[in-house]
């Protein structure tokens, strides 16, 4: 019996079982697992118990990276013992629940004795493939995995649960391809599935079939209704050929290359029943590059002296862990993850009685998260975050503090984009009244609030009121900043939008002409704002030729004017407009619904 056997107490909460699988060899699956295991075991001052399980019984390799050696028993001997226990108990009267039987068998064989410590500087453990003696291949051939499952279907699921009670992370190195043991590892054991692949057709086609099998099994078997989170992990990526890298990532129809990003976006959308699974942010960060350190035999880059710069393998694996370790889905954006973490920590601190020092940073992070969700088009989530942020500001600062008013304005913008114009109006009127009283009618924040309310009133069909508000904004800008300041030009563009939606097309035409001339001189003929104004002018003139054909009605029963962020005139809005990346130009169908502030 070896020293340094398992002596870990049960965890307060179960850990997770993660299978690493590749369709073919050569993808770097075992190397990736070993590096990630070391990084995970280092966490929290090297106190995170992590187990590696070498289930690649035909070609085991994990032991080569550590000092555990290959002499001791492992997965093969463990399940040989389980088979013998089940044969012995099959002769007894059968009245035991399947899961209870599995636990009795595992207790009888003493599964803990098969686990050894792989690293004495951190809580990293290994369950070997088996005793690699002269009889290994013969004994492996005799072990019938299908018969073992038939004798006790819950055995592998209960085994995984036992491991998760002792280890925060259980990383299983699965046999490549489609075998009985690979099926156990990918369908019965894991809560997470990491699919390691090099970009080629064989890998992608094989993994596509695997995802369908694994998720189909979970959905169709009542006892297996457990979460299964799938992470694609592209590996051996050649960094010195950007064109080839882009072709395999995004696809190339002319060359018959499917593209792994659209493939996994479609696969995951089908698996999780979602309309869309954007993996852009994930694959921007998670690509394991081809490197000498990965092909240098048994050396693990994360254990060496490699710097953690952005070109290092260590940095690449850390990028993957940003999603993996926190249980975040690969379709969540990189920017969302730290905000979600901060919000979760802030909410926990508030539940424990946190005061102003906790509430205000939480409100700030919620506002940032709301802004991110708005950019991604997740308006319901954006509204929920904005409402919570506002509630915290009101609680800690009062109704009329400047930060509270900013929160109200942000919530109003989200409500506006949701088409909830009456609700947006209530918030905007409160903001404008407070701004006028505390800062004066000509203050930048007051003018910004006026423009936002004008856009909403236009949506509600109250065009005279909207124009009156916007005219006051224009007068203030011209008086304070001059007729050719960008803020003045922006306020003129908003007025032109209101005129278009009020069907006052001749006045709108003249004003759009003026805005285009000013923007051409100030910003350039090809600036995104100038191009949008030129398109809007052409659109207005086409409508005049058609006899004032009305703007397409939205499902709200009035003209849908989106993009209120662009409508917020004033100093800050102008600075934002100059800093923001221009978006794609609208196609012809989109131009029938021009945006306020996009002239």
HELIX and SHEET records of a PDB file:
HELIX    1   1 UNK A   29  UNK A   46  1                                  18    
HELIX    2   2 UNK A   62  UNK A   65  5                                   4    
HELIX    3   3 UNK A   75  UNK A   89  1                                  15    
HELIX    4   4 UNK A   98  UNK A  109  1                                  12    
HELIX    5   5 UNK A  111  UNK A  114  5                                   4    
HELIX    6   6 UNK A  136  UNK A  142  1                                   7    
HELIX    7   7 UNK A  145  UNK A  151  1                                   7    
HELIX    8   8 UNK A  155  UNK A  166  1                                  12    
HELIX    9   9 UNK A  180  UNK A  183  1                                   4    
HELIX   10  10 UNK A  184  UNK A  189  3                                   6    
HELIX   11  11 UNK A  201  UNK A  220  1                                  20    
HELIX   12  12 UNK A  222  UNK A  224  5                                   3    
HELIX   13  13 UNK A  242  UNK A  250  1                                   9    
HELIX   14  14 UNK A  253  UNK A  255  5                                   3    
HELIX   15  15 UNK A  260  UNK A  272  1                                  13    
HELIX   16  16 UNK A  280  UNK A  285  1                                   6    
HELIX   17  17 UNK A  292  UNK A  294  5                                   3    
HELIX   18  18 UNK A  301  UNK A  303  5                                   3    
HELIX   19  19 UNK A  313  UNK A  324  1                                  12    
HELIX   20  20 UNK A  334  UNK A  351  1                                  18    
HELIX   21  21 UNK A  356  UNK A  375  1                                  20    
HELIX   22  22 UNK A  379  UNK A  397  1                                  19    
HELIX   23  23 UNK A  402  UNK A  417  1                                  16    
HELIX   24  24 UNK A  421  UNK A  439  1                                  19    
HELIX   25  25 UNK A  444  UNK A  459  1                                  16    
HELIX   26  26 UNK A  463  UNK A  480  1                                  18    
HELIX   27  27 UNK A  486  UNK A  501  1                                  16    
HELIX   28  28 UNK A  505  UNK A  523  1                                  19    
HELIX   29  29 UNK A  528  UNK A  545  1                                  18    
HELIX   30  30 UNK A  564  UNK A  567  1                                   4    
HELIX   31  31 UNK A  571  UNK A  579  1                                   9    
HELIX   32  32 UNK A  588  UNK A  591  1                                   4    
SHEET    1   A 7 UNK A 115  UNK A 119  0                                        
SHEET    2   A 7 UNK A 124  UNK A 127 -1                                        
SHEET    3   A 7 UNK A  50  UNK A  54  1                                        
SHEET    4   A 7 UNK A 169  UNK A 173  1                                        
SHEET    5   A 7 UNK A  16  UNK A  21  1                                        
SHEET    6   A 7 UNK A 192  UNK A 197  1                                        
SHEET    7   A 7 UNK A 229  UNK A 234  1                                        
END                                                                             
